[in-house]
Amino acid sequence: MSQFKEMKKRKIAKFNHVLALKPIEQLSRGWLLALNNVLNLEQQSMKKKMKKPEKKIVETKRQQRISFGSVTLNNGNKTEIRFSTSPKEMESGPILEKFFGQQYGILHFLSTEYEVWDIYSIGNSNKSLMDQLAIHKISLETLTNNLKKIYKYFRKEQVAILGYRSSWKLLPLYKKTVYNPYKNIWEITEIKAPILPNLRMYLLKVVKDKKLAATIIETAWRQRRDKKILKIKKCVMDWGGIIL
């Protein structure tokens, strides 16, 4: 308490010096009230600094194996039924890696510019893709869901995880290729580009995903509408300034 009074006296003396008050003059009631509030806040902050922070205890989570008990088989042996939560590879992994009878798959299209897809004989059209899905016994819905999962990863600029057990991953960027007419080959350059536009184009042109197409159309319409609204507001503000 005595320390608080000393601080108050020093503050009042400093204020008198700053405001160039004469000895017979005093601070007004508003200035004194503001000074008391400042001193109270300083006193509270000093108490908080002197108080030691509590030590936080971090609880470590342990993974537990979920078991449903043991059963007796027909041969008399007992076995334990367990529940596995570890995710598997993507179901459409085989067609992502290679088409039947080819050395390339869908992932090759994702790392290739859309303009050169026509040079390939398989996988660049909806009919060809449906034939490959039938050979691999993979449904179109499964492939669409897997590609959309990769799409979500790339929207967040993250590495797409295609398989947990084999650490199969796909980077969001790829190195562009340039055709060399002298060697008659495609050469990989050091220019990197995002896979996301190619993946979006494959879903629209080849897979023909109607939901994604509707979402893109709606987003484009909203952006166009918002631009018109902003343009109208700007015109109204400009005309209002002229009138005033």
C-alpha positions as CSV (number, residue, x, y, z in Angstrom):
1,M,0.0,0.0,0.0
2,S,2.8,2.4,0.9
3,Q,4.5,1.6,-2.5
4,F,1.2,2.5,-4.2
5,K,1.1,5.9,-2.5
6,E,4.8,6.6,-3.4
7,M,4.0,5.7,-7.1
8,K,1.0,8.0,-7.0
9,K,3.1,10.9,-5.6
10,R,5.8,10.4,-8.3
11,K,3.1,10.3,-11.0
12,I,1.4,13.5,-9.8
13,A,4.8,15.3,-9.6
14,K,5.6,14.1,-13.2
15,F,2.2,15.3,-14.5
16,N,2.7,18.6,-12.8
17,H,6.1,19.0,-14.5
18,V,4.7,17.9,-17.9
19,L,1.7,20.2,-17.7
20,A,3.8,23.1,-16.3
21,L,1.4,23.6,-13.3
22,K,2.2,26.2,-10.7
23,P,2.6,25.0,-7.0
24,I,-0.7,26.5,-6.1
25,E,-2.5,24.7,-9.0
26,Q,-3.8,21.2,-8.7
27,L,-4.8,18.5,-11.1
28,S,-8.4,18.4,-12.0
29,R,-10.7,15.6,-10.9
30,G,-10.7,14.0,-14.3
31,W,-6.9,13.9,-14.4
32,L,-6.8,12.4,-10.9
33,L,-9.3,9.7,-11.8
34,A,-7.3,8.7,-14.9
35,L,-4.1,8.7,-12.9
36,N,-5.7,6.3,-10.3
37,N,-6.8,4.0,-13.1
38,V,-3.3,3.8,-14.6
39,L,-1.8,3.1,-11.2
40,N,-4.3,0.3,-10.5
41,L,-3.6,-1.3,-13.8
42,E,0.2,-1.1,-13.2
43,Q,-0.3,-2.7,-9.8
44,Q,-2.3,-5.6,-11.2
45,S,0.3,-6.2,-13.9
46,M,3.1,-6.3,-11.4
47,K,1.2,-8.9,-9.3
48,K,0.7,-11.1,-12.4
49,K,4.4,-10.9,-13.2
50,M,5.5,-11.9,-9.7
51,K,3.1,-14.9,-9.8
52,K,4.7,-18.1,-11.2
53,P,2.8,-19.7,-14.0
54,E,1.3,-23.1,-13.4
55,K,3.1,-26.0,-15.0
56,K,1.0,-27.6,-17.7
57,I,0.8,-31.4,-17.6
58,V,0.6,-32.9,-21.1
59,E,-1.3,-36.1,-21.2
60,T,0.2,-38.7,-23.5
61,K,-2.4,-40.7,-25.5
62,R,-1.7,-44.4,-25.8
63,Q,-3.0,-46.4,-28.7
64,Q,-5.0,-49.4,-27.5
65,R,-5.8,-52.6,-29.5
66,I,-9.5,-53.2,-29.8
67,S,-10.4,-56.8,-29.3
68,F,-13.7,-58.7,-29.6
69,G,-12.5,-61.8,-27.8
70,S,-11.5,-65.2,-29.0
71,V,-13.4,-67.8,-31.0
72,T,-12.9,-71.5,-31.5
73,L,-12.5,-72.6,-35.1
74,N,-13.7,-75.9,-36.6
75,N,-10.3,-77.4,-36.3
76,G,-10.3,-76.7,-32.5
77,N,-7.8,-73.8,-32.6
78,K,-8.6,-70.6,-30.9
79,T,-8.0,-67.2,-32.6
80,E,-8.6,-63.6,-31.5
81,I,-10.9,-61.3,-33.4
82,R,-9.3,-57.9,-33.8
83,F,-10.4,-54.6,-35.2
84,S,-7.9,-53.0,-37.5
85,T,-8.1,-49.2,-38.0
86,S,-5.1,-48.8,-40.3
87,P,-6.2,-47.5,-43.7
88,K,-5.3,-49.5,-46.8
89,E,-4.2,-48.4,-50.3
90,M,-6.6,-46.6,-52.5
91,E,-8.9,-49.0,-54.2
92,S,-8.3,-47.4,-57.6
93,G,-4.5,-47.6,-57.0
94,P,-3.9,-50.1,-59.9
95,I,-5.5,-47.9,-62.5
96,L,-3.9,-44.8,-61.1
97,E,-0.5,-46.4,-61.6
98,K,-1.0,-48.3,-64.9
99,F,-3.7,-49.0,-67.5
100,F,-4.1,-52.6,-68.7
101,G,-1.4,-53.3,-71.3
102,Q,0.2,-49.8,-70.9
103,Q,3.2,-48.4,-69.0
104,Y,1.3,-45.3,-67.8
105,G,-1.9,-44.6,-65.8
106,I,-4.1,-41.8,-64.6
107,L,-1.3,-40.3,-62.6
108,H,0.6,-39.8,-65.8
109,F,-2.2,-37.6,-67.2
110,L,-2.2,-35.5,-64.0
111,S,1.5,-34.7,-64.5
112,T,1.0,-33.9,-68.2
113,E,-0.5,-30.8,-69.9
114,Y,-4.1,-31.2,-71.1
115,E,-3.1,-30.0,-74.6
116,V,-1.1,-33.2,-75.3
117,W,-3.5,-35.8,-73.9
118,D,-4.7,-36.6,-77.5
119,I,-1.4,-38.3,-78.3
120,Y,-2.4,-41.2,-76.0
121,S,-4.7,-44.0,-77.1
122,I,-6.0,-45.1,-73.7
123,G,-7.3,-43.2,-70.7
124,N,-7.9,-39.8,-72.4
125,S,-11.6,-40.3,-73.0
126,N,-14.6,-41.4,-71.0
127,K,-15.3,-44.5,-73.1
128,S,-11.6,-45.6,-72.8
129,L,-11.6,-45.0,-69.1
130,M,-14.9,-47.0,-68.6
131,D,-13.3,-50.0,-70.5
132,Q,-10.3,-49.9,-68.2
133,L,-12.4,-49.7,-65.1
134,A,-14.3,-52.8,-66.2
135,I,-11.0,-54.7,-66.8
136,H,-9.7,-53.7,-63.3
137,K,-13.1,-54.3,-61.7
138,I,-13.2,-50.8,-60.2
139,S,-16.4,-48.8,-60.1
140,L,-16.6,-45.2,-61.5
141,E,-17.8,-44.0,-58.1
142,T,-14.8,-45.5,-56.3
143,L,-12.4,-43.8,-58.8
144,T,-14.2,-40.5,-58.5
145,N,-14.1,-40.5,-54.7
146,N,-10.4,-41.3,-54.8
147,L,-9.6,-38.6,-57.2
148,K,-11.7,-36.1,-55.2
149,K,-9.7,-37.1,-52.1
150,I,-6.5,-36.2,-54.0
151,Y,-8.3,-33.0,-55.1
152,K,-8.9,-32.0,-51.4
153,Y,-5.3,-32.5,-50.5
154,F,-4.1,-30.3,-53.4
155,R,-6.7,-27.6,-52.6
156,K,-4.9,-27.3,-49.2
157,E,-1.5,-27.4,-50.9
158,Q,-0.7,-30.7,-49.1
159,V,1.0,-33.9,-50.3
160,A,-1.7,-36.5,-51.3
161,I,-1.4,-39.8,-49.4
162,L,-2.4,-42.6,-51.8
163,G,-1.3,-45.4,-49.5
164,Y,-0.4,-45.5,-45.8
165,R,1.2,-48.9,-45.6
166,S,3.5,-48.4,-48.5
167,S,4.0,-44.7,-48.0
168,W,2.7,-44.0,-51.5
169,K,2.4,-40.2,-51.9
170,L,1.8,-37.7,-54.7
171,L,3.4,-34.2,-54.6
172,P,1.1,-31.2,-55.5
173,L,3.7,-30.0,-58.1
174,Y,5.2,-31.7,-61.2
175,K,8.0,-30.9,-63.6
176,K,6.8,-29.8,-67.1
177,T,8.0,-31.7,-70.1
178,V,9.0,-30.2,-73.5
179,Y,9.1,-32.1,-76.8
180,N,12.5,-32.2,-78.4
181,P,12.0,-32.6,-82.2
182,Y,15.7,-33.4,-82.9
183,K,15.7,-36.4,-80.5
184,N,12.0,-37.2,-80.9
185,I,11.5,-37.5,-77.2
186,W,9.8,-35.6,-74.3
187,E,12.4,-34.0,-72.0
188,I,11.7,-33.1,-68.3
189,T,12.4,-29.5,-67.5
190,E,13.0,-27.8,-64.1
191,I,9.8,-25.7,-64.5
192,K,7.3,-26.8,-61.8
193,A,3.6,-26.5,-62.2
194,P,0.6,-27.5,-59.9
195,I,-1.2,-30.7,-60.6
196,L,-4.6,-29.4,-59.4
197,P,-5.6,-27.8,-62.8
198,N,-4.8,-31.1,-64.6
199,L,-6.8,-33.1,-62.0
200,R,-9.7,-30.8,-62.3
201,M,-9.7,-31.1,-66.1
202,Y,-9.5,-34.9,-65.9
203,L,-12.5,-35.0,-63.6
204,L,-14.5,-32.8,-65.9
205,K,-13.5,-34.0,-69.4
206,V,-12.7,-37.7,-68.8
207,V,-14.5,-38.8,-65.6
208,K,-17.3,-36.4,-66.3
209,D,-18.1,-35.7,-62.7
210,K,-21.4,-33.7,-62.7
211,K,-21.1,-32.5,-59.1
212,L,-17.7,-30.9,-59.6
213,A,-18.9,-29.3,-62.8
214,A,-22.0,-27.9,-61.1
215,T,-19.8,-26.5,-58.2
216,I,-17.3,-24.8,-60.6
217,I,-20.2,-23.3,-62.6
218,E,-21.9,-22.0,-59.5
219,T,-18.6,-20.5,-58.2
220,A,-17.9,-18.8,-61.5
221,W,-21.5,-17.4,-61.5
222,R,-21.1,-16.1,-58.0
223,Q,-17.7,-14.4,-58.8
224,R,-19.3,-12.8,-61.9
225,R,-22.3,-11.6,-59.9
226,D,-20.1,-10.1,-57.1
227,K,-18.0,-8.3,-59.7
228,K,-21.1,-6.7,-61.2
229,I,-22.4,-5.7,-57.7
230,L,-19.0,-4.0,-56.9
231,K,-19.0,-2.3,-60.2
232,I,-22.5,-0.9,-59.6
233,K,-21.6,0.2,-56.1
234,K,-18.5,2.0,-57.4
235,C,-20.6,3.8,-60.1
236,V,-23.2,4.9,-57.5
237,M,-20.5,6.3,-55.2
238,D,-18.9,8.1,-58.1
239,W,-22.2,9.7,-59.2
240,G,-23.0,10.5,-55.6
241,G,-19.7,12.4,-55.3
242,I,-20.5,14.4,-58.5
243,I,-23.9,15.3,-57.4
244,L,-22.7,16.5,-54.0
